[in-house]
């Protein structure tokens, strides 16, 4: 293996990518934004959905970190 192929492998591994748990955590803010726009009767359910999505994202992060060990 020559040096250029090693550099390509290292560069390929270092490229950033969007993690699935991060998408869920970012998506959790959508219902929170909806809670401000929708009537006050929908505020509690939207905040509950936000909390559930945050917990799911956090669980996915922990699972991801355990798999990397």
N, C-alpha and C positions, 0 to 999 in steps of 0.2 A: 504494500500500500504506500503510495507516495504522499507527500505532504499536502498537496492540493485536495486530495480526497478526504484526508483527516480534517482539514479546515472546513470543507463542505459539510461533513457530518456534524461537527461541533456547531457550525452556524445554523444548521437545520434544527438542532436540538434547542438552541437558544432563542429561536423565534417565538415571540409571544403569541398566545392564542387565548381565546375566550373560554373560560372554564364553565361547565354547565351550572355549577353551584352559584357562580357569580351572576349568571343570567337570571336565575331564580331570585337572588337577592335584589337585583336591580328591578326585576319585574314586580317585586313586593311593593314598590313605591307607586305603582299605577293605581291600585285601589285606594291608597292613601290620598292621592291627588283627586280621585273621584269622590272621596268623602267631603272634600271642600266644595265641589261643584254640585253634587246631588243634594236633595233635601235632607234636613237634619235627621229624619227617620232612618235614612240609609247610612248614617255615619257610623253607628256601632257595628253593623255587619261588615262594612268596608274595613274598619280598623281590625276586626277579628280576622278577616281574610289576609290583611297585611301581616298580622302577627303569625298566622299559620304559615304563610309563605316564607317569612323570615326564619322560622324554626326549621322548615324543610330545607332551606338553603344552608343553614348552619349544620344540620345533620349531614347534608351532602358534602360540605367542606370537611367535616370530621372523617367521614368515610373515605374521602379522597386522600387526606393526609395519612390515614392508616394504611391505605394501599401502597403509598409511596415508600413506606418503611421497609 
